[in-house]
Amino acid sequence: MVESKINDFVVRFANVNGTGSASANALFTKAIFRLGVPVTPKNIFPSNIQGLPTWYEVRISEKGYLGRREGIDLMIAVNPQSMKKDYADVREGGYFLYDSSKPLPPGYDRTDITHIDIPLMNLCNAQFTDARQRQLFKNIVYIGALSALCDFDFAVLEGLIGEQFKGKEKLIEPNIKALNIGANYARENFDCPLPIRVERRDLLGDKILYSGNSACALGAIYAGATVAAWYPITPSTSVVDAFAKYCTKYRVDPETRQNNYAIVQAEDELAAIGMVMGASWNGARAFTATSGPGVSLMNEFAAIRHPVSRIRIAR
């Protein structure tokens, strides 16, 4: 008999970097949070280029536990590169959801877990004509399927889609269509809900769901930063993206409407820290954001000291 788990399980999404999975996976986390259930997401990936593996792990804990724990209850595996390891990481009695547009290779024959086969790519190919939409909406389809499998309010997802694409209304309808494709397929082909599911609670009080990189950017605003220079790299780019968003609100002169900030995309991390130093020496509060390779391989400028420098590296 499969153990029933309500508001107490771990979901891991195994994706390919650069395929639009991050926003879809965050949609799942936000939906759980909107239902009043404590949830903690964690990106798990090396600083790498488009096309390599990336993971996103979500712990749902009614008791409010924040730390990661061993064992995955529900794995959404859509990356062939990492699938063998992803398969092995599912705990006994867990669930393995995969894109069955292509058959699983030999060896995926565990009897202690439940296989959930959804032809994600085939479903998208049948419903969408644009190649990019087919790739992006594959992620949204599995989020829709999870709403049925884990039994959480579909209306919450619809509301989040509306908020995410406010001002871009033409994108709302196809995203909701993709959600429905996944939810309908799950209901028609599986016993929904699974024993692991989400129930609405009111356990969050005045808590908010906020990413660490966004918090870093907001801290830079409150610290007086007006200049950011960086070379784009995952996962640090979102620090500067968030800083740019806050600058449009807090770094614009209310009378002249002139921008009182500068954000520069440099050609590499060396140039970025050089720009930060130059801005700092001229009196501006400046910072850069980088990831492991930037610190490890392009740190020569960081070793230079100056009595009036105010250099900050967000990592």
C-alpha positions, 0 to 999 in steps of 0.5 A: 500500500502506498503511503499517503502524504498530504502537504509533506513531500519533495518534488524535483524537476530535472530539466535542460538549462535554457528551455524556459523551465525555471519560470514554469517550476517557479509557478508550481512553487507559487501555487503551493504558497498561495494555498497557504502551505509552507514551501521551500524551492532550491535551484540545484545546478552548476554554473553552466551553459545552455543545454546542460542539466539543471534541477529545481527541488521543492520541499512542501512541508506543512510543519514548516521545515525548510531544509532539503532532505534525502529522497525524492517523492515525485520526480519530473524527469525531462532531461535524457542526459541526467535521467539515469541518476534522476531515476535512481534518486526516487525514493521507494514508493515514489513517483517518476513522471517522464516525457513518454514521447519516446520510450524509456531506454532498457533498465528503467524497470523499478517495481518499487516506484510508480511510473507516470508516462505523459507524452509532453512533446507529442501533446505540444506538437499536436496543439501548437505550431510555433517551434519555440512555443512547443518547447516552452509549453512542454513545461507548462503542460507538466505543471498542469498535470501536477495540478490534477495529480497533486490535487491543488486548485487549478484556479490558483494557477490561472491567477498566477498566469494572469499576474505573470503576463500582465501587460502581455495578455496575448500570452495568457490564453496559450499558457492556460491552454497548455495547463489544461492540456496537462491537467486533462491528460492526467485526469483521463489517464491516471487515478487522480489525485495521487496519495501525495497531494496538496490541501489548502491551509492557512499557515503562512500568516504575513510571510512572503515568498522571495528569492535570495537573488531578488533580496540581494538586489533589494539590499543593494538598493537600500545600501545606495547602489546606483551602478551595476556591471556584470557579465551574464551567467546563471544563476547570478544574472537574476540579481542584476535583473531584479536590481534593474526592476527596482531601479526603475522605481527607486532610482528615477528622479521624480521631477525630471524623470531622469534615471539616476542609475547605470546598468552595463552588460560587460564583455566578460567578468574582468571588464565588469569588475573594472567598470565597478572599480572605476565607478566606485573611484568616482564616488558611485556605489557600485557592484557586480554579480557573478557565479563560480567561474567568474570568481575562479577564473576572472578575478584579477581585478578583484585583487586590486585595492584602493583606499576609497574603493567600495567594491561589492561582489554578489555571489 
